Amino acid sequence: DNCAQLTCGRHAQCDAMKKPGEGGYSLVQCECEPGYEGDGYVCNPISQFAMYPLVDLPKESPPMQVTDIDVQKFNQNKVIVVFRQQPSNEGFYVLGEATPTDMVWSKPVSFTHGGEA
């Protein structure tokens, strides 16, 4: 593995790709982890974030409209997001955990159990 010979920067990892039919690795490079940008040797937090849905709804569902969103970080890599769904005003929370390559979200949980927040 040619990655052993390459020292990547902080928040980066080595990516070794093989070409079909050839022995060894044809391309070995450092790439910044998700959430960081740079050349693989110097990786900084990205300046713009891509939009991702907070709640995974079935494709045929209408988009969820929310208001009064609050986000709190805890335990180094976890967040809780609290919001009200419109027009029902029902209150929900979603727990998230940041991994080195992704953000893993729980399903929304109602804390008002059908009532208003």
Secondary structure, DSSP 8 states (H G I E B T S, - for coil): -GGGG----TTEEEEEE--TT-SS-SEEEEEE-TTEEESSSSEEE-SS-----SS---TTS---EEEEEEEEEETTTEEEEEEEEETTTEEEEEEEEE-SS-EEE---EESSTTS--
